[in-house]
Amino acid sequence: MNLKALADALGMSKTTVSRALNGYPEVSETTRERVLAAAAASGYRANPVARHLAVGRSNVLGIIYPLLPADLGDPMFLDVVGGVSAALEAAGMNFIIVPVSPANELRSYQQMVQGRRVDGLIVSRTQVNDPRIAYLLEAGFPFVAHGRTASAGSHAWFDYDNAAGIRSAVDALVAQGHRRIALLGSPVMLSFARQRRDSFIASMAGAGLQPAAGHVIEAAIDRRGGHEAMRRLLATDPPPTAVIVDNHLSGVGAVRALLDAGIAIGHDMSLIVWGRMADGLAGLDVTTIDQPDAVAAGTKMGEMLLALLNGVPATQLQALWQPVLVPGATVGRAPD
């Protein structure tokens, strides 16, 4: 049965039936249910080419990503992408990754949107004031942000509670007697880095502490940066007795720098890293702030993007999941 035959059987126009089948919000729920029931009973299957021509959809969703060299070897990134892909494939949609250089990122968004090459996007590594999101909001284009922004109240987003995660790390270190605690952080133009840095400062103040000069670094987002930043922390006088690293890629470099310097991690210096590290450095059991089930997080974002396409308001698609502090062997009592 084709669309015309289904519409004739229902006594409706092809336009009404098509809109009901494709989730347009202006179709009443009663009409939608009647159309869906008739389609199921008759074995109707939409012609994907005709559907694309009728509703202007490509059945392709995507992510435009300024890939860093470490990203394709990052299990957390791959798990999130895998979860998104699974959710979209289950709905008969395709998911693409468009790698771009940072300088060409916004132009790529404009080309994708203006050319209608995809039906919706996931925006990653969100910035506090994000020009990509400002553009998508102005264009009225469907997207889900992986991370909150300054305009988070008006768009769909998925995030972990960055403030709560850092607070749990500071509390755990303070409970072990640490007072000289440092933060090895990512560039604060990134939303997650700003939230984690602000939480670190606030959590320290809540414990009656203030980071020493040079003990808050805001520049490391890969292994090399983490290594260099940890060397800078070790050169401060006095150095910190504990360090929180706000991302797992920098965490690998930070651990390597401590091992190179002969530091007994968990004894001479305590360490907590945001995100699990899969590198298996010297068999270390690193204390981590874990973002549980990255695959499920990706699945959730895929489902949210599909919901947007089906007319659910963006303000109803905002999810905040809680991180978990996972104890390991890299946190011990503060040295005397």
N, C-alpha and C positions, 0 to 999 in steps of 0.2 A: 504494500500500500504506500502511495506517495503522499506528499503533503496536501495536494488538491483533493485527493480521494478522502483523506481524513477530515478535511475541512467540510467537504460536501456531506459526509456522514453525520457530522455534528451540527450542520446548518450554520456554520460560522464562516467568516472570511479567512483566507489563507494568512492574512496579516495577524489576525487575532490568535489563530492557532500557533503560528510561528512564535509570536511574543510569549504566549503561555508556555510553550515548550522550552524557551530560552530564558525564562526567569525574569522577564521585564516587570518592574514593580507596578506599572500602571494597570496590569491585568489583575482582576479581582481573584481572591483565593478560591472562590467557588468555581469560577471559570477555569482556573489553572488545574484544579483537582479533576474537573470533568474531562479536560483535554488529556491530562496525563493518564487517567484511567482508560480512556478510549484508545490512546496510543499503545498502552501496554496490552490491552485486550486484543488489538488488531495486529500486534507484532510490528508496529511501525518503527522504522529506524531512519533517522535523519541522514540525508546525503551530505557528507561533510563539505563538499565543494559548494553545493547549493546553499548550505547553511552559512558558509563564509560570505558568499555573495549577498545573502539576504540580510544578515545582521552585521556585516562588516567586521567579523572576528576572524582571527588567524588560527585560533586554537593553540597559540604559542605564548608562553609566559617566560619571563627571563630575569636575569640579574646581570647588570653591567658592573664589572669588577676590575678595579686597578690592581691586578695581581702582583703580590710581592713574590720574590723567588722562593720563599718558604711555604707559600700558601698551598701549593699542590702536594706538599708532603706533610701538611697539617691535618691530623686525623679529625680534629674538631670541625674544621671547615668542611672536610669531605663528608662527615656525618650529617652536618646540617644540610648540605646540598643533596645528599642521598635521601633525607627525610622529605625535603621539598619535592624532589622528583617523584618519589613514591606516591605522595598525595595527589600530585597532578596527573600522573599516569593512570591512577585509579579512576580519575574523572575523564579520561580520554584526551588529556591535554599534553602538550610537549613542553619541556623546560630546557632553556638554553643558557649558557654562560657566555657573556661577551667580554673577553679580556680587553682592557684599554690602558693606555698610559694615563697617569694622573692629569696631565695637561689637557687631554682630549676627552675627559670624562663627561663634562656637562654637554659638550657638543654631541657626544654619542647619545645621551638622553634625548636631546632635541631631535636627532635623526630618527631614533626609534619611535618616538611619539608622533612626529609629523608624518612619517612614512607608514604609520600604523603597522609596523613590522611585528609588534607583539601586542597582546591584549592587556597586559599588566606587568608590573615589575616588583621585585624585592630590592630595597635599597639597603646596602650594608655599609659598615663602618660609618655610621651617621655622625655628622658634625653637630656641634651645639647650635650654630646658625647655619643651616645646610642649604646651599644654593640649589642643589638637585631637588630637594623636597619643595622648596619655594617654587621652582619651575613646574613640578608635577601638580602642585596644588592649583597654581594659576591656570594650567592647561586642563584641569579637571580629569586627570588621567589616573586610573586605578593603580595603587601601589600599597605595599606594606613595608614599613621601615623596621629593619632589624636593629632596634635601639631607639630610645626616645630623643627628641630634640626640643628646642625652645618652643616649637609650634606643635608639640605632641598632642595637645588637646583637640586638634582639628583633623587628625589623620589616624589611620590604622597603624599600630605598632606592636611589636613583640620585644620583650626585654627581660633580663634578669635584674633583680634588685641589687644594684651595684653598691648602694649605701649600706645595706644590711650585710653584704658579704665582707666589706672592708671593716665594718664595725665589729663583726665576729672575730676577725683576725687580730685587731688591736686588743680587744678584750682578752683573747687567749694569751697574747704576749705579756700584757700587763699582769695577768694572773700568775705568770712565771717570774715576775719581778723585774721585767724589762722596763727601762725608762728612756734609753736612747734608741728609739725605734725610727727607722728610715723607710721612705717610700721610693721605690724605683718604678717610675710611672711612664706611661705613653704620652704623646703630645696632647696637651689639654684642649686643642681644637676639636678632638674627638669626644663625642658625648660620654662614652663609657669612662674615658680617662678623667674628664672633668668631674663626673659624679663620684668616682672612686677617690680622686684627690681631695675633693671637698669633704667627703665622709672621713677620710684619714685625718684631716685637720680638726674636724669637729669631734671625732672620737678621741683623739689625743687630748683636746681641750677638756672633754668630759671626764677624762682621767686625771686632770690637773697637770697635763704635760704639754710641752711645745717642742716641735721638731727643731733640732739644732741646725745652725747654718750649714748648708750643703747637704742636708739629709733628706731633701725632697728633690728628686730629679724627674723632669717631665719631657723626656726625649727618646725613650727606648721602646721600640716595637718589633724588634727582631733579635736574633741570637747575637749578632755583632754588637748592636746597641746595648743589649743587656750585659754583655761582657765588659764593654767599656764603662758603662755606668757603675757596675759593681766595683771596678778598679778605682773609680773616683771616690766611691763611698769608703773604700778601705784606706784611702789616702787622707781622709779627714782626721782631725785631731780634736777630741778623741773620736774614733770610729763608732758606728752604731753597734749595739749588741744584738740587734735583730733587724731584719729587713723584710718588708712586704713587697713583692713584685706584682704589678697589676695585670700582667698577661703572660701566658705560658711560653710564648716564643722567646721573650726576653728572659724568662726564667731559666731556660736552658743555658743561655750565655752567662747568666749570673752564677749559676751553679758551677759552670766550668771555671769561671774566674776565682771562685772560692777554693775549688780544688787545686787550681794552679798555684794559689798563694799558700797552700798548706793549711788552710783553715779547717778545723774539725766542725763540720756543719751539725748543729744541734747541741754542740758543747761550747766551742769558742764563739760561735755566732748562730743565732736561730734564723730560720728562713720559712716564709709562707709564700706560696705562688698561687695566683689566680689561674685556675685551669690545670687540668692534668697534663703532665708531660710524658710523652711516649718514648722519649729518647733513651730511657734506662741508663742514665748516667751513673756509672760505678755502682749500680744496684741500689741507689738511694731511694728510700721511702719518703718522698717529699710531702710535707703537710700542705694541703691545697684547699683553696676555695673552689669547690667544684660546681659546675653548671650541669646538673643532672640530665642525662639522656638527650644528647645533642640531636640524635635522630628524631626523637619525638618533638623537639623544638622546631626542627625543619618541617616536619609534618604539620605542625600547628600553623606555621606561617603559610604553607601551601594551602591549607584549608581556609585560612583567613582571606587569602587572595581570591580563592574561588567564591567565597561568600560575598566579597565586594562585587565581583562580576555578576552575581545573582541578585544584587540590589540591596544587600544589608548595609546600613549606614556605617561609614568609617568610624564614627565615634562609638559604635557598639563593638568594634573589633580592636580591642586594646588589652593585651595580656602581659601581666607581670609575674614571672616565676621566681621562686626563692632559691638562692644558692645554698650550698651546704659546706660547712667547714669539715674537712676530712682529716683527722689526726694522722700524723706520720712521725718519722724519727728525726725530723729536722727542727723541732722546737724543744728547747730544754730550759732549765733555769738560767737566769741571767748570771753571767760571771760575777764573782765578788769584786 
